Amino acid sequence: MKVAFIGLGTMGYSMAGHLQKKGLSVTVFNRTEAKALAWKKDFKGSIALTPKQAVKDAELIMCCVGNDNDLRDVCYGSNGILAGLQSGAMLIDHTTTSAEVAKEISQACLKQQNTFFDAPVSGGEIGAQNGTLTIMVGGDENKFTLIEDTLNIYAKQVTRLGDVGAGQTCKMVNQLCIAVILQGLSEGLTLAKKSGLDLVSVRDVLKHGAAQSWQLEQRTHTMAEDQFDFGFAIDWMRKDLAICLEQAEQLEINLPLAKLVDASYQRLQAQGFNRCDTSVLIKAAK
């Protein structure tokens, strides 16, 4: 199967690599060509100079870029993805975007006999490297069966939630839960540290009880060591929270904890922590 992968960032680099290692014929495009050349050296696939060139003759196209505008940039235009899609090809977007842009691009695909799925991912860089991502999919129920096995190459869980936009809505829920969990974890670990407890020992106790979470198990030791130069950056979390808060406003619901965490991240950005992992939130709890 010929596959194209657009966007070789923190997540996409490894995801595209898994496809190539599984025996698919993968062509990649990245806006920074040096990254594409490095990927080709690591995985022996092909590279293209434009999204249009990358998707030529591809049956499946995966995309993982930064935000709504980045997605539009690689999809539209004379050298964009849509300009190069063959009839019947399916575009799977792993970018975390608004549900609105997912529906917009889906309509553009339908007009030229293509299918679109919004399929944001969770699991972080580690999940991408290990091929253990969770993928939340919105799109046609019948055609979903045609892409599920391919997505499972770099995922441990692939679930269709509904029509286009449902995947992005589920990702909003995911990000809201992470933000609130990190707020509670930051406050709890701050209390533990100020009380003289060893944070790793606290983690090893709590992970067997009701307070267990991925953040607790994966981030407590790095938070204890004041290490934040890795992972999912504040800049990206604030982008995601903005999508969540906008959706909440449209639905006329209030998200007070999300607003609190977003304000804390905004202050941390101003202090120069914008590229640090989201677990740096503990610095706002002191």
WOLINQUI-V683493 format. One record per backbone hydrogen bond with DSSP energy under -0.5 kcal/mol. NH is the residue of the N-H (numbers start at 1). CO is the residue of the C=O. If there is no record, write none. Layout:
nh = [NH;NH]
co = [CO;CO]
This chain:
nh = [3;3;4;5;6;7;7;9;13;15;16;17;18;19;20;21;22;23;24;25;26;27;28;29;33;35;36;37;38;39;40;41;42;43;44;46;48;52;54;55;56;56;58;59;60;61;62;63;64;71;72;73;74;75;76;80;81;82;84;84;85;88;89;90;91;92;92;93;93;94;94;95;97;102;103;104;105;106;107;108;109;110;111;112;113;114;115;117;118;119;119;120;121;122;127;128;129;130;131;132;133;134;135;135;136;137;137;138;139;144;145;145;146;147;147;148;151;152;153;154;156;157;159;161;161;162;166;169;170;171;172;173;174;175;176;177;178;179;180;181;182;183;184;185;186;187;188;189;190;191;192;193;194;195;196;197;199;202;203;204;205;206;207;208;209;212;217;218;219;220;220;223;224;225;226;227;228;230;233;234;235;236;237;238;239;240;241;242;243;244;245;246;247;248;249;250;251;252;252;253;259;260;261;262;263;264;265;266;267;268;269;270;271;272;273;276;277;278;280;281;282;283;284;285;285]
co = [1;25;60;27;62;5;29;64;9;11;12;13;14;15;16;17;18;20;19;1;24;3;46;5;31;32;32;33;34;35;36;37;38;39;40;26;28;79;50;51;52;53;55;2;2;90;4;92;6;67;68;69;70;71;72;77;74;75;80;81;81;113;86;59;115;61;90;91;117;63;92;63;95;98;99;100;101;102;103;104;105;106;107;109;110;109;89;91;138;93;117;136;94;134;123;124;125;126;127;127;154;122;133;157;120;135;159;118;162;140;141;142;143;143;144;144;147;148;150;151;133;133;135;137;159;137;163;165;166;167;168;169;170;171;172;173;174;175;176;177;178;179;180;181;182;183;184;185;186;187;188;189;190;191;193;192;197;198;199;200;201;202;203;205;206;209;213;214;215;215;216;219;220;221;223;222;226;228;231;276;274;233;233;234;235;236;237;238;239;240;241;242;243;244;245;246;247;248;249;248;255;256;257;258;259;260;261;262;263;264;265;266;267;269;268;273;228;232;277;278;279;280;281;281;282]
